[in-house]
Amino acid sequence: MNLSVTLFLIVLITMATTAKGKPVPCGRCGGSGQINQKVGFGAMKTHCNICKGSGKIDSSVLLCPRCSGTGNINTKVGFGFMETHCNICKGKGTVDPSVILCPRCSGKGQINQKVGFGFMETSCNICKGAGKVDPNVHLCPRCSGKGEIKQAMGFTFVDVQCNVCHGAGKVDQPLTLCPTCIGQGQVNKQTGFTTAKEPCSTCKGKGVIPTTVRPSRDTVLQDVSLEEFKMVADFVAKAQASKSLVLSSVVKIINPSLSAKFVGSKNEKWLFHGSRLESCIAICQGGYKLPDHPGMLGVGVYFALDPNKSI
């Protein structure tokens, strides 16, 4: 099966902004100027708290990625939940462009820590409870920010300090797990009838390699019109069962080389595809390709009708 792609309409669900001064549809209300406000056990239509009912905002306005612009979040209280001011935007619904949610706790400031046979909420070890981090902070790819990894000991597994971040949970630069040793830093070496461990030659025993991904010069970025933005926003909103994701930016990417090879079809449909940054760049450069390893349902390229599933 040969899959080629002529145009990528990439939907960024990460609250990115465009140049300052350009009016864009409000990401909070989708340009309608109204939102559903909870009143008692029901809801009523009120002016959007971000655009004040106009339906448009300045492109420099960035919706809070923690509360999606609502200004409120659900906070656990005892065995239930109650609405409180968002810990990131302090109830405003908007934040400074420099604000980056902590990738470890997703902006909550707290994580579930194992205690005995149960769990309890503790301050996040990466953001120290702030919920946001410095742009230069990257989660360790070996332990996913935990600072610990599982290591075999006899017939069981125990938690030991991560060999990559040495317990910090974060690294100073984007790193990728070594494809040879899968982050262990060691590989098995067969000598006669015995097997011994030796340092991995690919990563020099570190377990990780630098992430060096650069976009292709062949790809072209294009701005989208307000009509195109609204068309994609409506599609994203209607495709969700939970309505939890809010569209903030749309980028159109065209690859001229792939466009020249593309042959149209009547059997075309808009679908969602979630992937890592490295894979997204590879798709823009060469189109969708069947992987060498099987996924959950075998070897194939996976798409979804709901963006939450792709994420």
Phi and psi in degrees as a GROMACS rama.xvg file:
@    title "Ramachandran Plot"
@    xaxis  label "Phi"
@    yaxis  label "Psi"
@TYPE xy
-113.823  115.768  ASN-2
-107.062  121.84  LEU-3
-122.352  149.416  SER-4
-127.263  132.545  VAL-5
-96.6873  -27.9047  THR-6
-149.103  135.845  LEU-7
-111.636  120.618  PHE-8
-105.645  92.6914  LEU-9
-88.8062  124.54  ILE-10
-99.6211  115.734  VAL-11
-92.6774  114.895  LEU-12
-94.4885  27.3481  ILE-13
-116.138  31.2585  THR-14
49.9492  47.0953  MET-15
-84.7346  159.179  ALA-16
-122.368  165.54  THR-17
-109.004  -164.644  THR-18
-63.6072  144.762  ALA-19
-66.7319  140.413  LYS-20
99.9504  -13.8859  GLY-21
-89.8888  122.769  LYS-22
-71.6326  132.872  PRO-23
-133.09  157.628  VAL-24
-59.5005  139.592  PRO-25
-63.786  126.145  CYS-26
-73.511  -15.8938  GLY-27
-78.3563  -44.8806  ARG-28
-108.91  1.15627  CYS-29
71.3507  16.7215  GLY-30
94.43  -2.05157  GLY-31
-81.1045  -24.364  SER-32
86.4547  -5.21536  GLY-33
-130.389  151.139  GLN-34
-134.904  162.379  ILE-35
-86.843  118.084  ASN-36
-104.083  130.895  GLN-37
-71.7424  128.201  LYS-38
-133.711  108.753  VAL-39
62.4139  -123.537  GLY-40
-97.4687  4.40599  PHE-41
-124.255  -159.548  GLY-42
-147.632  151.289  ALA-43
-138.837  153.901  MET-44
-76.9595  129.692  LYS-45
-137.401  167.332  THR-46
-61.2657  140.565  HIS-47
-60.3707  134.936  CYS-48
-74.1553  -11.351  ASN-49
-96.4423  -52.7619  ILE-50
-94.5057  -0.912828  CYS-51
57.6487  32.6752  LYS-52
92.6608  -5.98081  GLY-53
-79.8266  -25.1446  SER-54
86.4972  -9.03635  GLY-55
-130.669  148.766  LYS-56
-135.604  162.525  ILE-57
-69.0309  142.325  ASP-58
-63.3966  -16.3201  SER-59
-79.7948  -14.0669  SER-60
-75.3525  124.682  VAL-61
-114.067  119.178  LEU-62
-65.0487  143.466  LEU-63
-63.3154  123.481  CYS-64
-71.9511  -13.4417  PRO-65
-81.4021  -44.9715  ARG-66
-111.672  3.89042  CYS-67
58.1663  29.4615  SER-68
92.6067  -5.06517  GLY-69
-74.2714  -27.7186  THR-70
86.3786  -9.7468  GLY-71
-127.314  152.184  ASN-72
-135.495  160.126  ILE-73
-86.0149  120.404  ASN-74
-110.911  135.572  THR-75
-71.7056  128.216  LYS-76
-132.538  107.833  VAL-77
63.8802  -122.27  GLY-78
-99.1467  6.68997  PHE-79
-128.986  -164.985  GLY-80
-134.065  151.392  PHE-81
-141.66  153.25  MET-82
-79.9846  129.392  GLU-83
-132.731  166.624  THR-84
-61.0344  139.569  HIS-85
-58.9513  134.937  CYS-86
-75.0944  -10.649  ASN-87
-95.9412  -51.5687  ILE-88
-96.1569  -2.11768  CYS-89
58.0716  34.618  LYS-90
89.6409  -4.22685  GLY-91
-76.5937  -32.7767  LYS-92
90.4595  -11.9142  GLY-93
-127.765  154.319  THR-94
-137.039  168.297  VAL-95
-72.4854  144.618  ASP-96
-57.9954  -20.2693  PRO-97
-78.4296  -9.64359  SER-98
-73.1744  124.495  VAL-99
-125.251  122.291  ILE-100
-65.3224  143.404  LEU-101
-62.9131  123.814  CYS-102
-70.6616  -14.5086  PRO-103
-80.3171  -44.5771  ARG-104
-112.478  3.47728  CYS-105
57.9904  32.6619  SER-106
90.8382  -5.52146  GLY-107
-71.532  -31.9025  LYS-108
87.5454  -8.63518  GLY-109
-133.231  152.789  GLN-110
-133.204  159.948  ILE-111
-84.1598  116.94  ASN-112
-106.316  134.288  GLN-113
-72.6728  127.883  LYS-114
-131.939  108.829  VAL-115
63.589  -121.859  GLY-116
-99.4295  5.57126  PHE-117
-128.094  -164.354  GLY-118
-134.546  151.005  PHE-119
-141.634  151.93  MET-120
-80.0599  129.233  GLU-121
-131.141  167.183  THR-122
-63.9055  136.438  SER-123
-59.7797  134.47  CYS-124
-75.5208  -11.7109  ASN-125
-94.6368  -51.8849  ILE-126
-96.0017  -1.59777  CYS-127
57.5236  34.4186  LYS-128
90.3462  -6.05566  GLY-129
-75.3528  -28.6416  ALA-130
86.7363  -11.4195  GLY-131
-132.787  156.431  LYS-132
-132.973  168.341  VAL-133
-71.1875  145.419  ASP-134
-58.0759  -22.9212  PRO-135
-87.036  0.0472899  ASN-136
-84.4316  129.267  VAL-137
-129.397  134.324  HIS-138
-66.1152  142.435  LEU-139
-63.8332  125.855  CYS-140
-71.9436  -14.0677  PRO-141
-80.9384  -45.436  ARG-142
-112.847  2.83523  CYS-143
57.2281  33.326  SER-144
91.6625  -5.04288  GLY-145
-74.3322  -30.7614  LYS-146
87.2775  -8.87452  GLY-147
-132.08  153.55  GLU-148
-132.758  160.286  ILE-149
-84.865  131.211  LYS-150
-129.87  135.285  GLN-151
-67.3196  134.63  ALA-152
-140.338  101.595  MET-153
69.4221  -123.364  GLY-154
-100.738  11.9555  PHE-155
-134.841  -178.111  THR-156
-123.58  141.88  PHE-157
-126.903  156.562  VAL-158
-83.5703  124.882  ASP-159
-128.467  163.761  VAL-160
-63.1568  136.375  GLN-161
-61.0103  134.449  CYS-162
-78.7659  -9.50952  ASN-163
-96.6842  -53.8788  VAL-164
-95.3404  -4.20145  CYS-165
55.7631  39.6416  HIS-166
92.5572  -10.0282  GLY-167
-73.1684  -31.1213  ALA-168
84.1449  -9.33545  GLY-169
-136.543  158.954  LYS-170
-129.486  163.701  VAL-171
-84.179  -14.9167  ASP-172
-144.542  159.041  GLN-173
-62.7463  124.963  PRO-174
-126.577  152.582  LEU-175
-122.247  141.133  THR-176
-58.5954  137.594  LEU-177
-61.2554  125.714  CYS-178
-69.5263  -16.4384  PRO-179
-83.785  -49.9468  THR-180
-104.944  -0.572332  CYS-181
52.556  45.6586  ILE-182
86.3839  -6.14873  GLY-183
-78.3893  -26.7698  GLN-184
83.3646  -6.35206  GLY-185
-134.592  153.148  GLN-186
-131.461  159.189  VAL-187
-83.0958  134.697  ASN-188
-120.602  123.048  LYS-189
-86.8131  122.77  GLN-190
-127.708  102.784  THR-191
65.1188  -120.263  GLY-192
-100.674  7.36584  PHE-193
-117.18  155.814  THR-194
-121.078  127.867  THR-195
-127.134  158.924  ALA-196
-90.7533  141.449  LYS-197
-141.578  155.229  GLU-198
-58.6  139.745  PRO-199
-67.7631  131.543  CYS-200
-77.0728  -23.2471  SER-201
-71.726  -48.5823  THR-202
-103.51  3.7181  CYS-203
59.7409  34.2425  LYS-204
83.7942  -0.440723  GLY-205
-81.1629  -27.5367  LYS-206
90.1217  -11.9004  GLY-207
-137.674  159.261  VAL-208
-130.651  152.764  ILE-209
-61.0192  142.566  PRO-210
-88.3274  108.194  THR-211
-120.562  88.5862  THR-212
-118.61  124.547  VAL-213
-125.605  138.766  ARG-214
-67.5229  151.115  PRO-215
-73.7647  145.525  SER-216
-71.8559  -13.649  ARG-217
-78.3232  -16.6674  ASP-218
-86.5013  147.463  THR-219
-124.073  127.279  VAL-220
-91.9637  136.476  LEU-221
-130.505  140.587  GLN-222
-71.9523  153.025  ASP-223
-108.528  152.989  VAL-224
-78.9902  168.645  SER-225
-62.1677  -34.4084  LEU-226
-66.1112  -42.3967  GLU-227
-66.336  -40.3621  GLU-228
-59.2473  -46.9627  PHE-229
-65.2987  -35.964  LYS-230
-63.0073  -43.5239  MET-231
-71.0303  -39.8235  VAL-232
-60.4598  -42.7832  ALA-233
-63.8623  -40.2082  ASP-234
-64.7024  -44.3822  PHE-235
-64.1638  -41.4016  VAL-236
-66.0356  -45.1716  ALA-237
-73.2953  -23.8957  LYS-238
-77.5091  -15.1473  ALA-239
-92.2313  137.593  GLN-240
-82.9242  -33.7737  ALA-241
-92.0656  -17.5389  SER-242
57.4525  31.2426  LYS-243
-89.9063  -19.8904  SER-244
-97.4588  137.494  LEU-245
-117.025  126.327  VAL-246
-70.9426  133.822  LEU-247
-120.489  -28.7345  SER-248
-154.49  146.704  SER-249
-128.428  128.971  VAL-250
-123.76  130.444  VAL-251
-100.796  123.774  LYS-252
-117.868  124.865  ILE-253
-118.715  133.039  ILE-254
-110.964  106.397  ASN-255
-56.7753  -36.7706  PRO-256
-64.0014  -42.6154  SER-257
-73.1971  -33.2849  LEU-258
-60.7972  -38.2922  SER-259
-66.7283  -27.158  ALA-260
-92.3848  -14.8409  LYS-261
-74.4346  135.818  PHE-262
-117.68  122.845  VAL-263
-63.2734  160.922  GLY-264
-144.547  151.051  SER-265
-75.7233  -20.7233  LYS-266
-94.5006  66.0767  ASN-267
-117.127  145.13  GLU-268
-150.327  145.793  LYS-269
-80.5191  127.857  TRP-270
-139.054  168.855  LEU-271
-107.874  144.605  PHE-272
-139.719  117.536  HIS-273
-100.497  138.962  GLY-274
-159.266  171.715  SER-275
-76.0804  163.072  ARG-276
-57.671  -43.8838  LEU-277
-59.1451  -42.1064  GLU-278
-70.8681  -36.8338  SER-279
-61.5445  -42.5569  CYS-280
-65.7737  -39.8932  ILE-281
-63.9486  -36.5732  ALA-282
-65.6691  -42.6487  ILE-283
-63.7404  -29.9351  CYS-284
-82.7534  -38.7722  GLN-285
-132.737  6.24821  GLY-286
82.8405  177.256  GLY-287
-74.8314  133.726  TYR-288
-132.341  146.588  LYS-289
-66.1836  132.325  LEU-290
-75.4245  166.025  PRO-291
-81.3917  -20.4153  ASP-292
-114.066  150.272  HIS-293
-76.3119  148.209  PRO-294
-93.8214  -156.724  GLY-295
-62.3108  -33.4671  MET-296
-116.973  27.1931  LEU-297
103.829  -174.999  GLY-298
-73.5383  124.365  VAL-299
176.409  172.599  GLY-300
-101.922  123.53  VAL-301
-99.6462  132.688  TYR-302
-131.223  164.738  PHE-303
-140.896  158.011  ALA-304
-84.7228  -25.556  LEU-305
-111.048  126.718  ASP-306
-61.7935  -29.1565  PRO-307
-61.3786  -33.9405  ASN-308
-70.5483  -39.2608  LYS-309
-67.6799  -37.3149  SER-310
